[in-house]
Each structure stands twice: as structure tokens, then as C-alpha cells.
Amino acid sequence: MDNGYNFTAESGGIRLDRFISDKYPELSRTQVQKLIADGYVTVNSRRAKASYKVNTGDGIEIMVTPPPPSPIAPEAMLLKIVYEDADLLVVDKPAGLTVHPAPGHPGHTLVNAILAHYPALAEIGNSPRPGIVHRLDKDTSGLMVVAKNRAAQLNLANQFKSHMVTKIYQSLVRGRLTPGCGIIEAEMGRDPHDRKKMAVVSRGRESSTEYRILRYIGNHSLLELKLRTGRTHQIRVHLAAIGFPVVGDTMYGMKSPYLARQFLHACKLGFSMPSTGEYIEFISELPADLTSALKAVEREADWVVK
């Protein structure tokens, strides 16, 4: 967590505490309410109440004093490194691996594994997420880039913020999605009924996902998806919202008899190299569990046809 946030509200009409927690999902509403009560949040340079209704154009500043960081222990794990140079690592993250330590999950993360491979990563900033510039859900597999120095981290973070990074995913969904290609645009925020989930909400953050049908398999569609924005759970929420949930996604859809996690894989990642500016792309094939599930769905479709 950074030392604070300073921004201008692009919309208004909702309570200050909800506005901030929707904009910054890493801050729970309880945390935000305590920050407001303790005077760490100002609106137009003045203290405000949690119930204050935000107006478009309000200047909001949040001062956050992070707790002293706990040392992150290196943990030797099998790590698939796709590419490495002096500035960065590109890794193929397996499903089931959390990206960085968090409350209740202090170890056995991608960061712990990378620290065992590259101990100097611990020297990047004062953060529990050294080198991390983007994330994948625990049960989403695929490509991630990790910075190895502060300059590379700032460069890559700016590329993500400016939507200059290519992020392509493959997913299998229930139903025959039509038309064959399109764009899903829906504002997203915290689910008002379940804070652990995201949802399509009014006055949420702008979110956009491109999709293209690779092929239909019985009553399923294999999709290629491109993120235009990078909201938490974006692909899963968008597809569920239009009635085509990701196979195996128990949070936004339902269980699959063929798969123990959601069928979602980050198959292509492209960005400009921090030192040279050269644009480069990396590709990851579907892992074994997704390939196996795909074959099972194909067999089921063949049986139904016969």
C-alpha cells in the first residue's frame, strides 16, 4: 500500500466511504471509515464525514500510514520462467498460486518464489509486493511480468496505467455466445451485497473487455479475450453479467465436473522493454488441467450429437 492517494472525483452522488472503497478495492469500507473518522481523509482540503455525498470535481486526499512491513521469506518453489533480463522476469504462473502475501496468507506466494530465485527483489521499495506491477487471480494461470529494479517497475506500471500493455486470455464459457466478436462494456465496483465479490454496478469504474469466438463446442464457447481495462475479476464478472459464466467459476457461475478452478488463462502478454522501448510479446499454451477439461467438453458434445 502506498503512503496515500490524491485524486479528483470523476463522478459523484454517493457516500464518501463507499466512493473510496469502490475506487480502491484494496481498502475495505471499514478501513476507509476508520481513516475518515481519524481525520486521514480530506475533501477539498477539509475533513469530511463518511456520509458526505461526493461531487464531481471534488479533490480527495487519503493519507495512509502503512504498518511496518514484515520480512518476506524466500521460498524455493518450481517456477516457470519464460524470459529474464536485468530489468524483469516473465513467469508463467500456475493456478492455485497467490501473487503476493496478504493478511491471512503470509507465504507460499509468487513473490516468495521469486525472492528465492532473485533475492535482490526485496530491495525494491518498501512494499509487501516487491516488483509486482499487475496481478492474476489465484486460480487464473498464465503470464505475468515482474520488475527487477525500481526504474523498470515504474516504467511497467506506467504502461499498465496507460493501457499500453497487451493482455490476452482464453476462456471457456457456458452457452453459445453471439455475435462472434464484440465488446462488453459495463461499469464495475464492489458487490453491495458481498464485499468479497465484484459486480456490474451503476456509477462504478469504467470497464471494457473485447472478445472473439475461437470455436463452439456443444453448448460452450471457447473465447479469446482482450482486456482494455484491468479491473479486479473483470473478465469473470463481465461474462457472468451477460449470461455466459466462465466454466468452473464458483464465485460468479457454478462448479464444473471437469475442472477444479475457473477456465481462464493469460495466454499472451505484450509490452515495451523498459530499457530499449522495443515491443515484445510472450505466449503461453493452455496448461494440462484446462486442456483436459476442454477434451472432456468435446467428448460430451460428440456424445450429445450422436
N, C-alpha and C positions, 0 to 999 in steps of 0.2 A: 504494500500500500504506500502511495506517495505521501508527502507531508501535507498535502491539501489539494483542493480543487478550486478553480476560479473560472467562471463561465457566465455567459449571458443567456437567459432563458429564451428559447426559440418559440415557445408556446406558453400557454397559461391556463388558468381556470381550475387548477387542482391544488390540494393542500401541499404545503412546502415539504413535509416529511415524505409524502408519497412521491412527489416530483423527484426528489433527490434519490430515493431508493430505487425508483424506476430507471433513472438515468445511470446510476452506478450500482449494478446488481451485487457488487462485492460488499456493499454497505447494506446491512439489514435495516428494516424500518425501525427496529428497536434501537440499533446503534445510532441511526440518524436522529431519532427523538432525543436520545441522551446528549448527542453533540449539540443539538439546538438548545436543550434545557441548560447545558453548561456554558452556553454563550460562544460556542465554536462555529456557529453559522451566522452569517450576516447577509442581509438583502439590501442592496444599495447602500452598503457601509453601515447599516444599522441592524441591531439584534432583532430577530423576528420570532414569532411563536410557530409551533409545529402546525397549527391550524391556518396559518396565513395562506391566502389564495395567491398563487404565483401569477404575475402578469407578464406578458410578452415584453422582453426588453429588460427585465429585472437583472441586475448584476448580483450574482450569488457567489459567495466565497465560503468555503468549508475548510476549516483548519483541523487537520487530523494529526494527532500525536501518536505515532505508532509505538507499540510495545517494543522493548529491546529484542532484536532478532535472536532466535535460538540457533546455535550452530547446526548446519545441515550435514548429516553424516554421509560420507560417500558409501555407496553400497554396490558391490560388484554384481552386475546382472548382465545377462545376454542382451546386447544392444546392437540392432542392425543399423550400421552407419552407411548411408548411401553416398555421402560426399563429405569431405572435410578439407579445410584450408586454414590459414592463420586467423581468419575472421569468423568462421562459422562452421557449424555442423548441420547436415541434413540427415535426419533419422527417420526410420520407418517404425512408427510407434505401434506396438501390438495392442489389441483390445484388452481391456482389463487393467491397464496401467494408467494411474492418475498422473497428470503432468507435473504438479508441484506440491510440496507439503502444504497442508491446511489444518485448521483446528479439527481434531479428531482423526487426522490422517497424517501423522508427522513423518512417516518414512515410506520406503518402498515405492518411490515415485520416479518419474523420468529424470527429474533433477538429481536425485540421489545417484542414479545410474550414471549420468553424465559427469558428475563430480568424481566418481571413481575412475572414469576414463580421462578426465581433464580437470585436475584439482584446482587449477588457476581460475576456473569459472567462479569459485567462491569469492573472488576479489572484485567481481563486477557489481558495483553499487552496494547499498545496504538494504537488501531485499530478500524475502524468502523465495523469490522466483528469479535467481540469477540467470541472465542470458535469455530468458523467455520473452518472446515478442508476440506470440499468439498461442492459442490452446486448441486441443481437441478434447471432446468429452471422453471420460474414462473408457467407455465401451465403443468408441469410434476408433478405428485403426487408420493408419496412413502416415503421410508425410508431414514433418514439421521441421522448421529451421530454427536453430538455436545460436545466438550470438556468442562469440568467444572473447569479445572485448567491448568496452563501453561505446567506442565510436561506431562499431558495427551494430550494436544494439539500438542506438539512436537512429541510425540510418534505416535499418529494417523496420523499426517501429513507425517511422515516418512513412515508409512505403505502404505499410498496412493501413495507417490512418488515412492516407491519401487515395486508397483503393487502387494502388498500382500493382498489387500482387495478384497473380492468377491462382485461384483456388478452385479446383475441380474435384467433384466427388462422384462416386457411383452408389446407387441405392436401389433396392428392390422394394416396391410398394404393392399393397393390395389394391386390386382394381385395374381396369384398363383406362389409363389417363389419356384424355384427348383435349385439345389437338396434340399433334406430335411434338410440338415445341411451344414454349410460351414463357411468360414471366409472372411470377407470383409476387404481388406487392401488397403488403399488409403491415400496419404498424404493430410493434411488439412491446411488451412490458411484462412485469411480474403478474402472474395469475392472481387476481384479487381473492380467490378462494383457497389458494395453496401457494405459499411463498417459495416452495421448493421448485415450482414449475414456472415456465414462461407461457405466454398466451398472446393471441391477437387481441389487442385492446384499443379502445379509442384514445387518442392523444398519447399514443406510445411513441417509440422511436421508429423512424422510417426504416423499412427492411425490404430487401429485394432479392429474389432468387430466380435465376434462369434455369429452365430445364429442357432436356431433349430426350425423346424416347429412343433408347437403343434397340429394344425389341419387346414384343409382348410375349408372355409365357403363360398360357391359360388365362386365368383371371388375375394375373400380375403384370406389372410393368417394370422393366429394368431401365433406370434413368441415369443420365449424366446431368449433373447439376453444377452450376457456376454461381458462387456467392458474389453478389455485388456489394453487399454489406456483411458484417460479421457479428451478428447478434448471438447471444447465448442460445443454443438449441435451435437456431434459425431454421435449418432445413427440416428438422423433425416437426417443429411447430407449424411451419407453412404447409407441409404436405398433409398433416393431420387436419388442418383447418379447412382444406379443400376436399376432404373426404378420402384421401389416399395415404393412410398412415404407413410409415416405414415398417417393413416386416421385422418382427422381433422387438419392437419398441414398446416395452411395457408401460412406460410413463405416459406416452401420448397415443398409444394404439393398443396392441394386445400381444400376448405370447405367441411364439411360433413353435410348432412341433419339430422344426428342423434347425433351430438356431437359439442359442442362449443369450444373445445380445442383439442390438439393432443392426440391420443390414445397411451399414453406412461406412464408406471407405474413402479417405482422402487420397485419390489416385494420381493427382497431378498438382505440382506446386511450382510456380514460376515467379522470379523476382530479379532485380538488378543486383549484381555483386557490389557490395559496399565500396570496395577499393577501386574497381575498374569501371563500374557502371554498365558492364556487359550483362544483357538479359539472358537468363538461363532457366531451363525447365527440367524438372525431375519427374519421373513416372514410377508408380508402384502398382504392381499387379494385385488382383484380388487375393487375399490370404486364404489359407486352406479351409477355414470354417465357412467363409462366405461362398467359396467355390462349391463346397459340399452341399450347402443349403440350396444353391442355385440348381444343382443337378437333381436334388430331391424334388424341387418345384417342377422342373422339366419332366421328371418321371410321372409326377402326379398329373400334369397337364396331358401327357401322352395317354395315360390310363383313362382320363375323362373323355378324351376324343375317341378312343377305341370303344 
